[in-house]
Amino acid sequence: MNNTQTYRIPYGFHAVNDLLPIAEMSETLERGDISREARRRLQWMDHYHQYNNASLTCRYFGISRKTFYYWKNRYDPLNPKTLEDKSKRPLNLRKWEVSRKQELKVIKLRKQYIRYGKEKLRILYQREYNETISSWKIQRVIEKHNLYYYPVKTAKLRKKRRLSQHKKRITELQKEQRTGFLIAIDGVTIHWNGIKRYILTALDVYSKIGFARMYKSKQSANASDFLQRVYYLLDGKIENLLTDNGSEFEKDFWDAVEGLGIDRWYSRPRTPQDNPCDERFNRTLEEEFIQLGNFDPEPKVFNRLLTEWLIEYNLYRPHQSLGYKMPIEFQNQHHKVLPMYPSSTGY
């Protein structure tokens, strides 16, 4: 059971219907439009201004003075959002894009010298255009436009190499208890009046935060699209990824995994016990949403309804495995508030 989509987003990346409701999950409970973590820090500031005693505040909330003063120095009473976590995403990410001019030049050279490798083309490029270019940029252009002398044969060889690689089984992974350490992805196939639809699901194994989306077909392009959405919603905090051995989790999906720099792990064939958390999430999705009359064969309609249910699942539904806490509540309570230093965060 699996599915996925690609870097290009065929059905459209609808910010309102797809992302905003989920992104706002952690901002809905008590105060305005700030997250639970920021509200908790606001309580520290309120307590401090009431008693004007930092030591008393730290003892009362069980935090270190270092942590308290870090947030106190950042706090602007006129702007509670200054108590929000700053993104740990690097300010300068490596850009894998090739400019349009470079792309056209490489295409021209490759077609002229179709049997030359990327290193030879790099030398010719520099000689022809008096401009340096890296071999990996040339390789990306070749792959993008399938500029091979035997394109079909080359595609088969690349697939064979990939399949021959050792698959890292999830049983080999040493589990660590933190959000984002392991995201499990699976799928649910729905048959309805002669129509088949495929729902991809993702679950953070630690916090049980879940996400899902329906697609019309079971192909790697859809699985890639789904992974891109999950990556965006989790602010890039995905260290390891667990899938089964389905074909939808190859090709475009593999390209997405490698492009995002995520470690990939497989469950063993015919062993659903290797992915119990997401399997349970699939069952909950079917019993508490689909079977209650919420199915619609049109993805845009279904995904809009599904988004509302995901908000309920992550924000309001108590989970027995979390001590009857909600996933967002559990994640926030177990998030360690530590100072972030400029040397490691870029600010």
C-alpha positions as CSV (number, residue, x, y, z in Angstrom):
1,M,0.0,0.0,0.0
2,N,1.7,3.2,-1.2
3,N,1.6,6.3,-3.4
4,T,3.1,9.6,-4.1
5,Q,3.8,12.7,-6.3
6,T,6.6,14.9,-7.6
7,Y,8.6,18.1,-7.3
8,R,6.2,19.6,-9.8
9,I,2.8,19.8,-8.1
10,P,0.2,18.5,-10.6
11,Y,-2.9,19.3,-8.6
12,G,-1.6,22.7,-7.4
13,F,-0.2,23.7,-4.1
14,H,-3.2,25.3,-2.6
15,A,-1.9,27.3,0.4
16,V,-5.4,28.0,1.9
17,N,-6.9,24.5,1.6
18,D,-3.7,22.5,2.1
19,L,-1.3,24.3,4.3
20,L,-2.7,27.2,6.3
21,P,-5.1,25.1,8.5
22,I,-2.3,22.7,9.4
23,A,0.2,25.4,9.9
24,E,-2.2,27.1,12.3
25,M,-2.8,24.0,14.5
26,S,-0.4,25.0,17.2
27,E,-1.8,28.5,17.3
28,T,-5.4,28.1,18.2
29,L,-5.9,27.4,21.9
30,E,-5.7,30.4,24.1
31,R,-4.0,33.6,23.1
32,G,-4.5,35.2,19.7
33,D,-2.3,34.0,16.8
34,I,0.8,32.8,18.7
35,S,1.8,29.2,19.3
36,R,1.4,27.3,22.5
37,E,5.2,27.5,23.1
38,A,5.1,31.3,22.7
39,R,2.1,31.5,25.1
40,R,4.0,29.4,27.6
41,R,7.0,31.8,27.4
42,L,4.5,34.7,27.8
43,Q,3.5,33.2,31.1
44,W,7.1,33.4,32.2
45,M,7.2,37.1,31.3
46,D,3.9,37.8,33.0
47,H,5.1,36.1,36.2
48,Y,8.4,37.9,36.1
49,H,6.8,41.4,35.7
50,Q,4.3,40.5,38.5
51,Y,7.0,39.6,41.1
52,N,10.1,41.2,39.5
53,N,12.2,38.2,40.5
54,A,13.9,36.1,37.9
55,S,15.0,33.3,40.3
56,L,11.5,32.9,41.6
57,T,10.1,32.7,38.0
58,C,12.7,30.1,37.0
59,R,11.9,27.9,40.0
60,Y,8.2,28.3,39.5
61,F,8.3,27.1,35.9
62,G,11.3,24.7,36.2
63,I,13.5,26.5,33.7
64,S,17.1,27.5,33.8
65,R,18.1,31.2,34.2
66,K,20.0,31.0,31.0
67,T,16.8,30.0,29.1
68,F,14.8,32.6,30.9
69,Y,17.2,35.5,30.1
70,Y,17.5,34.3,26.5
71,W,13.8,34.8,25.9
72,K,13.6,37.9,28.2
73,N,16.2,39.7,26.0
74,R,14.2,38.8,22.9
75,Y,10.8,39.7,24.3
76,D,9.0,42.8,23.0
77,P,5.9,43.5,25.1
78,L,4.3,45.1,22.1
79,N,4.9,42.0,19.9
80,P,4.3,38.6,21.6
81,K,5.5,36.9,18.4
82,T,9.1,37.7,19.5
83,L,8.6,34.7,21.8
84,E,8.2,32.4,18.8
85,D,10.9,29.9,17.9
86,K,13.0,31.1,15.0
87,S,13.4,28.7,12.1
88,K,16.6,26.7,12.3
89,R,16.7,26.4,8.5
90,P,20.0,27.6,7.1
91,L,19.9,31.1,5.6
92,N,21.9,30.1,2.7
93,L,21.0,26.8,1.0
94,R,22.8,25.3,-1.8
95,K,21.0,26.2,-5.0
96,W,20.7,23.3,-7.5
97,E,19.1,25.4,-10.2
98,V,20.9,25.9,-13.5
99,S,20.3,29.3,-15.2
100,R,18.3,29.2,-18.5
101,K,21.3,30.5,-20.4
102,Q,23.6,27.8,-19.0
103,E,20.9,25.1,-19.7
104,L,20.6,26.1,-23.4
105,K,24.4,26.1,-23.8
106,V,24.8,22.7,-22.2
107,I,21.9,21.3,-24.3
108,K,23.6,22.5,-27.5
109,L,27.0,21.0,-26.6
110,R,25.5,17.7,-25.4
111,K,23.6,17.3,-28.7
112,Q,26.7,18.1,-30.7
113,Y,28.8,15.7,-28.7
114,I,26.3,13.1,-27.5
115,R,28.8,10.5,-26.5
116,Y,31.0,12.9,-24.4
117,G,30.7,12.6,-20.6
118,K,30.1,15.5,-18.2
119,E,33.8,16.1,-17.5
120,K,34.6,16.4,-21.2
121,L,31.6,18.7,-21.7
122,R,32.7,20.9,-18.8
123,I,36.1,21.5,-20.5
124,L,34.4,22.2,-23.9
125,Y,31.9,24.5,-22.2
126,Q,34.7,26.6,-20.6
127,R,36.6,26.7,-23.9
128,E,33.5,27.5,-26.0
129,Y,31.9,30.1,-23.8
130,N,34.8,31.3,-21.7
131,E,32.8,30.6,-18.5
132,T,33.3,28.0,-15.8
133,I,30.6,25.5,-15.0
134,S,30.5,22.5,-12.6
135,S,30.1,19.0,-13.9
136,W,27.1,18.4,-11.6
137,K,25.2,21.2,-13.4
138,I,25.9,19.6,-16.7
139,Q,24.7,16.2,-15.3
140,R,21.5,17.8,-14.1
141,V,20.8,19.2,-17.5
142,I,21.5,15.8,-19.1
143,E,19.2,14.1,-16.7
144,K,16.4,16.7,-17.0
145,H,16.3,16.5,-20.8
146,N,17.2,12.8,-21.0
147,L,20.1,13.6,-23.3
148,Y,21.6,10.1,-23.7
149,Y,22.7,8.3,-26.8
150,Y,20.6,5.3,-25.7
151,P,18.0,6.9,-23.4
152,V,16.0,3.7,-22.9
153,K,19.0,1.6,-22.1
154,T,20.4,4.3,-19.8
155,A,17.2,4.4,-17.9
156,K,17.2,0.7,-17.4
157,L,20.8,0.7,-16.2
158,R,20.1,3.5,-13.7
159,K,17.1,1.6,-12.4
160,K,19.1,-1.6,-12.1
161,R,21.9,0.2,-10.1
162,R,19.4,1.7,-7.7
163,L,17.6,-1.6,-7.1
164,S,21.0,-3.3,-6.6
165,Q,21.8,-1.0,-3.7
166,H,21.4,-2.3,-0.2
167,K,18.0,-1.4,1.3
168,K,18.4,-0.2,4.8
169,R,15.7,-2.0,6.9
170,I,13.9,-0.2,9.7
171,T,15.0,-2.9,12.1
172,E,18.5,-1.6,11.8
173,L,17.6,1.9,12.9
174,Q,18.3,2.9,16.5
175,K,15.2,4.8,17.5
176,E,15.5,8.2,19.2
177,Q,12.6,9.9,21.0
178,R,12.1,13.3,19.3
179,T,9.8,14.9,16.9
180,G,11.0,14.6,13.3
181,F,13.4,11.8,13.9
182,L,11.3,9.2,12.0
183,I,8.4,9.9,9.7
184,A,6.5,6.9,8.4
185,I,4.7,7.0,5.1
186,D,2.1,4.5,3.9
187,G,-1.0,4.4,1.8
188,V,-4.7,3.4,1.7
189,T,-6.5,2.3,-1.4
190,I,-10.2,3.1,-1.7
191,H,-12.6,1.3,-4.0
192,W,-15.9,3.2,-4.6
193,N,-18.4,2.5,-7.4
194,G,-15.8,1.2,-9.8
195,I,-13.5,4.1,-8.9
196,K,-10.1,3.7,-7.3
197,R,-8.5,6.4,-5.2
198,Y,-5.3,6.4,-3.2
199,I,-4.7,8.2,0.1
200,L,-1.1,8.7,1.2
201,T,-0.5,9.1,4.9
202,A,2.4,10.2,7.0
203,L,2.9,10.1,10.7
204,D,5.6,11.3,13.1
205,V,6.4,8.2,15.0
206,Y,7.2,10.1,18.2
207,S,4.6,12.8,18.5
208,K,1.9,11.0,16.4
209,I,1.3,14.2,14.3
210,G,-0.4,12.9,11.2
211,F,-1.0,14.2,7.6
212,A,-2.8,12.7,4.6
213,R,-3.8,13.5,1.1
214,M,-5.8,11.7,-1.6
215,Y,-4.6,11.3,-5.2
216,K,-6.3,9.8,-8.3
217,S,-3.4,7.4,-9.1
218,K,-0.7,5.4,-7.5
219,Q,2.5,6.7,-9.0
220,S,5.8,7.9,-7.8
221,A,5.1,11.5,-9.0
222,N,2.2,11.6,-6.5
223,A,4.4,10.2,-3.7
224,S,7.0,12.8,-4.4
225,D,4.4,15.6,-4.2
226,F,3.2,14.2,-0.9
227,L,6.7,14.1,0.5
228,Q,7.3,17.7,-0.5
229,R,4.1,18.8,1.3
230,V,5.0,16.9,4.5
231,Y,8.5,18.4,4.4
232,Y,7.0,21.9,4.1
233,L,4.5,21.4,6.9
234,L,7.2,20.1,9.2
235,D,9.5,23.0,8.4
236,G,12.0,20.6,6.9
237,K,12.4,18.7,10.3
238,I,12.6,15.2,8.8
239,E,15.7,13.1,9.7
240,N,14.6,9.6,8.7
241,L,11.8,8.3,6.4
242,L,10.2,4.9,6.5
243,T,8.2,3.4,3.6
244,D,7.4,-0.1,2.3
245,N,8.8,-1.5,-0.9
246,G,6.1,-0.3,-3.3
247,S,6.9,1.0,-6.7
248,E,5.2,4.3,-5.9
249,F,8.1,5.0,-3.5
250,E,10.7,4.7,-6.2
251,K,11.7,6.9,-9.2
252,D,10.3,10.5,-8.6
253,F,9.9,9.7,-4.9
254,W,13.5,8.6,-4.6
255,D,14.6,11.7,-6.4
256,A,12.7,13.8,-3.9
257,V,14.2,11.9,-0.9
258,E,17.7,12.4,-2.2
259,G,17.1,16.1,-3.1
260,L,15.9,16.8,0.4
261,G,18.8,14.9,2.0
262,I,16.6,12.5,4.1
263,D,17.8,9.1,5.2
264,R,15.6,6.4,3.7
265,W,14.6,3.2,5.5
266,Y,12.4,0.3,4.3
267,S,10.0,-2.0,6.1
268,R,10.6,-5.7,5.4
269,P,8.5,-7.3,2.6
270,R,5.0,-8.4,3.8
271,T,5.7,-7.2,7.3
272,P,3.2,-4.5,8.3
273,Q,4.5,-4.9,11.9
274,D,7.5,-2.8,10.8
275,N,5.2,0.3,10.5
276,P,2.6,-0.1,13.2
277,C,2.1,3.6,14.0
278,D,1.1,4.6,10.5
279,E,-0.9,1.4,10.0
280,R,-2.9,2.4,13.1
281,F,-3.2,6.0,11.7
282,N,-4.6,4.5,8.5
283,R,-7.2,2.5,10.5
284,T,-8.2,5.6,12.4
285,L,-8.6,7.6,9.2
286,E,-10.9,4.9,7.8
287,E,-13.0,4.4,10.9
288,E,-13.3,8.0,12.2
289,F,-13.5,9.8,8.9
290,I,-14.1,7.9,5.7
291,Q,-16.6,5.4,7.1
292,L,-18.6,8.3,8.6
293,G,-19.7,9.4,5.1
294,N,-16.9,11.8,4.3
295,F,-15.6,10.2,1.1
296,D,-15.7,12.1,-2.2
297,P,-14.0,10.8,-5.3
298,E,-13.0,14.3,-6.3
299,P,-9.5,15.0,-4.7
300,K,-10.1,18.7,-4.3
301,V,-13.3,18.2,-2.4
302,F,-12.1,15.2,-0.4
303,N,-8.8,16.9,0.6
304,R,-10.6,20.0,1.8
305,L,-12.7,17.8,4.1
306,L,-9.6,15.8,5.1
307,T,-7.7,18.9,6.1
308,E,-10.5,19.8,8.6
309,W,-10.3,16.2,10.1
310,L,-6.5,16.4,10.3
311,I,-6.9,19.6,12.4
312,E,-9.3,17.6,14.7
313,Y,-6.9,14.6,14.8
314,N,-3.8,16.6,15.7
315,L,-5.3,19.3,17.9
316,Y,-8.4,18.0,19.6
317,R,-8.4,14.2,19.6
318,P,-6.9,12.6,22.8
319,H,-4.5,9.8,22.0
320,Q,-4.1,6.9,24.3
321,S,-0.5,6.3,23.3
322,L,0.3,9.8,24.3
323,G,-1.3,9.6,27.8
324,Y,-4.5,11.0,26.3
325,K,-2.8,14.2,25.2
326,M,-3.2,15.6,21.7
327,P,-0.3,15.3,19.3
328,I,0.4,19.1,19.1
329,E,0.0,19.3,22.9
330,F,2.4,16.4,23.4
331,Q,4.9,17.8,21.0
332,N,4.9,21.2,22.6
333,Q,5.2,19.8,26.2
334,H,8.2,17.7,25.3
335,H,10.0,20.3,23.3
336,K,13.1,21.4,25.2
337,V,13.5,25.2,25.3
338,L,17.2,25.9,24.9
339,P,19.0,28.9,23.7
340,M,20.0,29.0,20.0
341,Y,23.4,30.4,19.4
342,P,24.3,32.5,16.3
343,S,27.2,30.1,15.5
344,S,24.7,27.3,14.9
345,T,21.6,29.0,13.7
346,G,22.8,31.8,11.5
347,Y,21.3,34.7,13.5
